[in-house]
Amino acid sequence: MAGKKGSKASSGETLEIDREAYERLEEARGEDESFSEVIKRCVRPRQTAEEILRTMRRAAVSPSTLRSIEESASRRRRNAHQTKE
């Protein structure tokens, strides 16, 4: 697998990375996995705000979980307000 370093992707593109990034990729790579496969597995495409909202609408959240979230957010707001004074 060491021979894959610096090799061209099937599209003909090359990617230059520093030593630390290379070592992290190498560590994350499975036995028969290419660097492209590691990147695709580890780096997810960004979601649009619309996609995130659609996912959130489908999520089933219990009333007690919603109360806990609101209580936590209220505490954070109070704490943030107190530190500014």
VEXGU-106029 format. One record per residue (C-alpha): x, y, z; residue number from 0; residue in one letter. Coordinates in pm, whole numbers, plus 50000, padded with zeros to 5 digits. Each point is the difference from the previous one (the first is absolute). Layout:
N
X_Y_Z_NUM_A .
...
***
This chain:
85
50000_50000_50000_0_M .
50294_50237_50043_1_A .
50018_50035_49623_2_G .
49670_50191_49994_3_K .
50156_50315_50149_4_K .
49999_50273_49741_5_G .
49819_49784_49746_6_S .
49743_50156_49772_7_K .
49629_49948_50055_8_A .
49798_49838_49725_9_S .
49890_50347_49880_10_S .
50362_50106_49960_11_G .
49994_50240_50295_12_E .
50279_50017_50255_13_T .
49982_50121_50357_14_L .
50291_50148_50191_15_E .
49984_49959_50378_16_I .
50247_50052_50280_17_D .
50168_49716_50189_18_R .
49762_50009_50297_19_E .
49693_49979_49774_20_A .
50157_49710_49810_21_Y .
50074_49814_50324_22_E .
49643_50051_50121_23_R .
49861_49866_49673_24_L .
50239_49707_50014_25_E .
49891_49923_50357_26_E .
49630_50022_49909_27_A .
50036_49784_49689_28_R .
49880_49643_50008_29_G .
50213_49717_49868_30_E .
49868_50008_49642_31_D .
49865_50356_50001_32_E .
50118_50279_49772_33_S .
50057_50354_50122_34_F .
49697_50109_49794_35_S .
49787_49746_50186_36_E .
50131_50124_50338_37_V .
49918_50361_49912_38_I .
49650_49909_49877_39_K .
49939_49800_50317_40_R .
50129_50269_50237_41_C .
49895_50323_49829_42_V .
49629_50036_49949_43_R .
49855_50241_49745_44_P .
49862_50319_50154_45_R .
49627_50012_50040_46_Q .
49797_50301_49900_47_T .
49785_50172_50261_48_A .
49696_49859_49821_49_E .
50135_49644_50031_50_E .
50075_50048_50370_51_I .
49650_50137_50065_52_L .
49844_49711_49807_53_R .
50193_49752_50215_54_T .
49901_50181_50319_55_M .
49632_49997_49902_56_R .
50014_49622_49959_57_R .
50171_49947_50336_58_A .
49776_49884_50281_59_A .
50089_50194_50314_60_V .
49813_49937_50323_61_S .
49847_50288_50196_62_P .
50236_49929_50292_63_S .
50302_50029_49768_64_T .
49868_50330_49865_65_L .
49955_50129_50356_66_R .
50356_49897_50088_67_S .
50136_50179_49693_68_I .
49805_50317_50085_69_E .
50116_49988_50364_70_E .
50360_49960_49891_71_S .
49973_50285_49748_72_A .
49841_50223_50267_73_S .
50283_49926_50244_74_R .
50257_50079_49733_75_R .
49829_50329_49917_76_R .
49985_50097_50370_77_R .
50367_49906_50051_78_N .
50107_50193_49689_79_A .
49802_50302_50116_80_H .
50152_49986_50351_81_Q .
50359_49988_49872_82_T .
49945_50316_49792_83_K .
49895_50206_50303_84_E .
***
